[in-house]
């Protein structure tokens, strides 16, 4: 089984999900569990920090597509930060930059929520 770790923390009233390792069909349910927990606790402002993610498959990408509408319907969003170039290239190839905001670092993504007044 591929190495994967997901960690949930809060920073400035924004939920931050740290993903590490390989996100694929075998590990995607772990990330889905985190998103379900956020929805269950009415936390819809999410930054996903990809600093330690080395690989993502279509199943991993599908997790984000499955939850974006729910987040936005509840005045939230999913923003991405700290993405390695090889991982970003996969998102870019599939048109994700048209649907999501990408940030070089986590603080910029969090500040985008603060600036938007969505609190």
URPE-V305540 format. One record per pair of residues at least 12 apart in sequence whose ideal C-beta (glycine too) atoms are under 10 Angstrom apart, sorted by the first residue. I is the first residue (numbers start at 0). GAP is how many residues later the second one is. D is the distance in whole Angstrom. If there is no record, write none. Layout:
BEGIN
i=I gap=GAP d=D
i=I gap=GAP d=D
END
This chain:
BEGIN
i=0 gap=21 d=9
i=0 gap=23 d=10
i=0 gap=25 d=6
i=0 gap=26 d=8
i=1 gap=19 d=7
i=1 gap=20 d=4
i=1 gap=21 d=8
i=1 gap=22 d=6
i=1 gap=23 d=9
i=1 gap=24 d=6
i=1 gap=25 d=6
i=1 gap=52 d=10
i=1 gap=53 d=8
i=1 gap=55 d=9
i=2 gap=17 d=8
i=2 gap=18 d=4
i=2 gap=19 d=6
i=2 gap=24 d=8
i=2 gap=51 d=9
i=2 gap=52 d=10
i=3 gap=15 d=8
i=3 gap=16 d=7
i=3 gap=17 d=4
i=3 gap=18 d=6
i=3 gap=19 d=6
i=3 gap=20 d=8
i=3 gap=22 d=8
i=3 gap=23 d=4
i=3 gap=24 d=9
i=3 gap=26 d=6
i=3 gap=27 d=8
i=3 gap=49 d=9
i=3 gap=50 d=10
i=3 gap=51 d=9
i=3 gap=56 d=9
i=4 gap=13 d=8
i=4 gap=14 d=8
i=4 gap=15 d=4
i=4 gap=16 d=6
i=4 gap=17 d=10
i=4 gap=22 d=9
i=4 gap=25 d=8
i=4 gap=47 d=8
i=4 gap=48 d=10
i=5 gap=12 d=7
i=5 gap=13 d=6
i=5 gap=14 d=7
i=5 gap=15 d=9
i=5 gap=17 d=9
i=5 gap=21 d=8
i=5 gap=24 d=5
i=5 gap=25 d=5
i=5 gap=26 d=10
i=5 gap=27 d=8
i=5 gap=28 d=6
i=5 gap=29 d=10
i=5 gap=42 d=10
i=5 gap=47 d=10
i=6 gap=12 d=8
i=6 gap=13 d=8
i=6 gap=27 d=9
i=6 gap=42 d=9
i=6 gap=45 d=10
i=7 gap=25 d=10
i=7 gap=26 d=5
i=7 gap=27 d=10
i=7 gap=29 d=7
i=7 gap=30 d=8
i=7 gap=35 d=9
i=7 gap=38 d=9
i=8 gap=40 d=9
i=9 gap=33 d=8
i=9 gap=35 d=10
i=10 gap=36 d=8
i=10 gap=38 d=10
i=10 gap=95 d=8
i=10 gap=96 d=9
i=10 gap=98 d=10
i=10 gap=99 d=6
i=11 gap=33 d=10
i=11 gap=35 d=10
i=11 gap=95 d=9
i=11 gap=98 d=5
i=11 gap=99 d=8
i=11 gap=101 d=8
i=11 gap=102 d=7
i=11 gap=107 d=9
i=12 gap=30 d=9
i=12 gap=32 d=7
i=12 gap=97 d=9
i=12 gap=100 d=8
i=12 gap=101 d=8
i=12 gap=106 d=6
i=13 gap=29 d=9
i=13 gap=30 d=10
i=13 gap=31 d=5
i=13 gap=32 d=7
i=13 gap=33 d=6
i=13 gap=62 d=9
i=13 gap=63 d=10
i=13 gap=65 d=9
i=13 gap=92 d=9
i=13 gap=95 d=8
i=13 gap=96 d=5
i=13 gap=97 d=9
i=13 gap=98 d=9
i=13 gap=99 d=5
i=13 gap=100 d=8
i=13 gap=104 d=10
i=13 gap=105 d=9
i=14 gap=19 d=9
i=14 gap=20 d=10
i=14 gap=22 d=9
i=14 gap=23 d=6
i=14 gap=26 d=9
i=14 gap=28 d=5
i=14 gap=29 d=8
i=14 gap=30 d=6
i=14 gap=31 d=5
i=14 gap=32 d=7
i=14 gap=33 d=9
i=14 gap=56 d=10
i=14 gap=61 d=9
i=14 gap=63 d=10
i=15 gap=29 d=10
i=15 gap=30 d=8
i=15 gap=31 d=5
i=15 gap=32 d=8
i=15 gap=33 d=6
i=15 gap=63 d=10
i=15 gap=65 d=9
i=15 gap=90 d=7
i=15 gap=93 d=9
i=15 gap=94 d=8
i=16 gap=14 d=7
i=16 gap=17 d=6
i=16 gap=18 d=8
i=16 gap=21 d=8
i=16 gap=29 d=6
i=16 gap=30 d=7
i=16 gap=31 d=5
i=16 gap=32 d=7
i=16 gap=33 d=9
i=16 gap=61 d=9
i=17 gap=29 d=10
i=17 gap=30 d=8
i=17 gap=31 d=5
i=17 gap=32 d=9
i=17 gap=33 d=7
i=17 gap=34 d=7
i=17 gap=35 d=9
i=17 gap=64 d=9
i=17 gap=88 d=9
i=18 gap=12 d=7
i=18 gap=15 d=9
i=18 gap=29 d=6
i=18 gap=30 d=7
i=18 gap=31 d=6
i=18 gap=32 d=9
i=18 gap=33 d=7
i=18 gap=34 d=5
i=18 gap=35 d=10
i=18 gap=37 d=9
i=18 gap=41 d=9
i=18 gap=44 d=10
i=18 gap=63 d=10
i=18 gap=68 d=10
i=19 gap=29 d=9
i=19 gap=30 d=9
i=19 gap=31 d=8
i=19 gap=32 d=4
i=19 gap=33 d=6
i=19 gap=34 d=8
i=20 gap=31 d=7
i=20 gap=32 d=7
i=20 gap=33 d=6
i=20 gap=34 d=8
i=21 gap=31 d=8
i=21 gap=32 d=6
i=21 gap=33 d=4
i=21 gap=34 d=8
i=21 gap=35 d=8
i=21 gap=38 d=9
i=22 gap=27 d=9
i=22 gap=30 d=6
i=22 gap=31 d=9
i=22 gap=32 d=7
i=22 gap=33 d=5
i=22 gap=34 d=7
i=22 gap=36 d=8
i=22 gap=37 d=3
i=22 gap=38 d=9
i=22 gap=40 d=8
i=22 gap=41 d=10
i=22 gap=64 d=9
i=23 gap=31 d=7
i=23 gap=32 d=7
i=23 gap=33 d=4
i=23 gap=34 d=9
i=23 gap=35 d=6
i=23 gap=36 d=6
i=24 gap=32 d=6
i=24 gap=33 d=8
i=24 gap=34 d=4
i=24 gap=35 d=8
i=24 gap=37 d=9
i=25 gap=31 d=9
i=25 gap=33 d=8
i=26 gap=28 d=10
i=26 gap=29 d=10
i=26 gap=30 d=9
i=26 gap=32 d=8
i=26 gap=33 d=8
i=26 gap=36 d=10
i=27 gap=28 d=9
i=27 gap=29 d=8
i=27 gap=30 d=10
i=27 gap=31 d=5
i=27 gap=32 d=5
i=27 gap=33 d=9
i=27 gap=34 d=7
i=27 gap=35 d=5
i=27 gap=38 d=9
i=28 gap=30 d=9
i=28 gap=34 d=9
i=29 gap=33 d=10
i=30 gap=17 d=9
i=30 gap=28 d=10
i=30 gap=29 d=7
i=30 gap=32 d=5
i=30 gap=33 d=9
i=30 gap=35 d=10
i=30 gap=36 d=9
i=31 gap=30 d=9
i=31 gap=31 d=6
i=31 gap=34 d=7
i=31 gap=35 d=8
i=33 gap=12 d=9
i=33 gap=14 d=10
i=33 gap=29 d=9
i=33 gap=33 d=10
i=34 gap=13 d=10
i=34 gap=28 d=7
i=34 gap=29 d=9
i=34 gap=31 d=8
i=34 gap=32 d=5
i=34 gap=33 d=10
i=34 gap=35 d=8
i=34 gap=36 d=8
i=34 gap=43 d=9
i=35 gap=31 d=9
i=35 gap=34 d=10
i=37 gap=29 d=8
i=37 gap=32 d=9
i=37 gap=33 d=8
i=37 gap=38 d=9
i=37 gap=40 d=10
i=38 gap=28 d=8
i=38 gap=31 d=6
i=38 gap=32 d=8
i=38 gap=35 d=8
i=38 gap=37 d=10
i=41 gap=32 d=7
i=41 gap=34 d=9
i=42 gap=28 d=9
i=42 gap=31 d=9
i=42 gap=33 d=8
i=43 gap=23 d=9
i=43 gap=26 d=8
i=43 gap=27 d=5
i=43 gap=28 d=8
i=43 gap=29 d=8
i=43 gap=30 d=4
i=43 gap=31 d=7
i=43 gap=32 d=3
i=43 gap=33 d=8
i=43 gap=34 d=9
i=43 gap=74 d=9
i=44 gap=26 d=8
i=44 gap=29 d=9
i=44 gap=30 d=8
i=44 gap=31 d=5
i=44 gap=32 d=7
i=44 gap=33 d=9
i=44 gap=34 d=8
i=44 gap=64 d=10
i=44 gap=65 d=9
i=44 gap=67 d=10
i=44 gap=68 d=5
i=44 gap=69 d=10
i=44 gap=71 d=9
i=44 gap=73 d=7
i=44 gap=74 d=8
i=45 gap=18 d=10
i=45 gap=21 d=8
i=45 gap=22 d=10
i=45 gap=25 d=6
i=45 gap=30 d=7
i=45 gap=31 d=7
i=45 gap=32 d=5
i=45 gap=33 d=7
i=45 gap=34 d=10
i=45 gap=63 d=9
i=45 gap=67 d=9
i=46 gap=30 d=9
i=46 gap=31 d=8
i=46 gap=32 d=5
i=46 gap=33 d=8
i=46 gap=34 d=6
i=46 gap=35 d=9
i=46 gap=54 d=10
i=46 gap=56 d=8
i=46 gap=59 d=6
i=46 gap=60 d=9
i=46 gap=61 d=9
i=46 gap=62 d=4
i=46 gap=63 d=6
i=46 gap=65 d=9
i=46 gap=66 d=8
i=47 gap=15 d=10
i=47 gap=16 d=8
i=47 gap=30 d=6
i=47 gap=31 d=7
i=47 gap=32 d=5
i=47 gap=33 d=7
i=47 gap=34 d=9
i=47 gap=35 d=9
i=47 gap=52 d=9
i=47 gap=58 d=9
i=47 gap=61 d=9
i=48 gap=30 d=10
i=48 gap=31 d=8
i=48 gap=32 d=5
i=48 gap=33 d=5
i=48 gap=34 d=9
i=48 gap=54 d=10
i=48 gap=56 d=9
i=48 gap=57 d=5
i=48 gap=60 d=8
i=49 gap=30 d=6
i=49 gap=31 d=7
i=49 gap=32 d=5
i=49 gap=33 d=4
i=49 gap=34 d=7
i=49 gap=37 d=6
i=49 gap=38 d=8
i=49 gap=41 d=9
i=49 gap=52 d=9
i=49 gap=56 d=10
i=50 gap=30 d=8
i=50 gap=31 d=4
i=50 gap=32 d=8
i=50 gap=33 d=8
i=50 gap=54 d=9
i=50 gap=55 d=8
i=51 gap=30 d=8
i=51 gap=32 d=9
i=52 gap=29 d=9
i=52 gap=30 d=8
i=52 gap=31 d=7
i=52 gap=33 d=10
i=52 gap=34 d=6
i=53 gap=30 d=7
i=53 gap=32 d=8
i=53 gap=33 d=8
i=54 gap=29 d=10
i=54 gap=31 d=8
i=54 gap=32 d=7
i=54 gap=35 d=9
i=55 gap=27 d=10
i=55 gap=30 d=9
i=55 gap=31 d=6
i=55 gap=32 d=10
i=55 gap=34 d=6
i=55 gap=35 d=8
i=56 gap=33 d=9
i=57 gap=32 d=9
i=57 gap=36 d=8
i=59 gap=27 d=10
i=59 gap=30 d=9
i=60 gap=29 d=7
i=60 gap=30 d=7
i=60 gap=33 d=7
i=60 gap=35 d=7
i=62 gap=15 d=10
i=63 gap=14 d=6
i=63 gap=16 d=8
i=63 gap=27 d=9
i=63 gap=32 d=8
i=63 gap=35 d=9
i=63 gap=36 d=7
i=64 gap=13 d=10
i=64 gap=29 d=10
i=64 gap=31 d=9
i=64 gap=34 d=8
i=64 gap=35 d=10
i=67 gap=31 d=7
i=67 gap=32 d=7
i=74 gap=41 d=10
i=74 gap=43 d=6
i=74 gap=44 d=9
i=75 gap=37 d=8
i=75 gap=42 d=7
i=76 gap=23 d=8
i=76 gap=24 d=8
i=76 gap=32 d=10
i=76 gap=35 d=9
i=76 gap=36 d=7
i=76 gap=39 d=8
i=76 gap=41 d=8
i=77 gap=21 d=9
i=77 gap=22 d=6
i=77 gap=23 d=9
i=77 gap=31 d=10
i=78 gap=21 d=7
i=78 gap=22 d=5
i=78 gap=23 d=8
i=78 gap=24 d=6
i=78 gap=27 d=9
i=78 gap=29 d=9
i=78 gap=30 d=4
i=78 gap=31 d=8
i=78 gap=33 d=6
i=78 gap=34 d=7
i=79 gap=16 d=8
i=79 gap=17 d=9
i=79 gap=20 d=6
i=79 gap=21 d=7
i=79 gap=22 d=5
i=79 gap=23 d=7
i=79 gap=26 d=10
i=79 gap=29 d=7
i=80 gap=20 d=9
i=80 gap=21 d=7
i=80 gap=22 d=4
i=80 gap=23 d=7
i=80 gap=24 d=6
i=80 gap=25 d=5
i=80 gap=26 d=8
i=80 gap=27 d=7
i=80 gap=28 d=4
i=80 gap=29 d=8
i=80 gap=31 d=10
i=81 gap=20 d=10
i=81 gap=21 d=8
i=81 gap=22 d=7
i=81 gap=23 d=6
i=81 gap=24 d=6
i=81 gap=26 d=10
i=81 gap=27 d=9
i=82 gap=19 d=6
i=82 gap=20 d=9
i=82 gap=21 d=9
i=87 gap=14 d=7
END
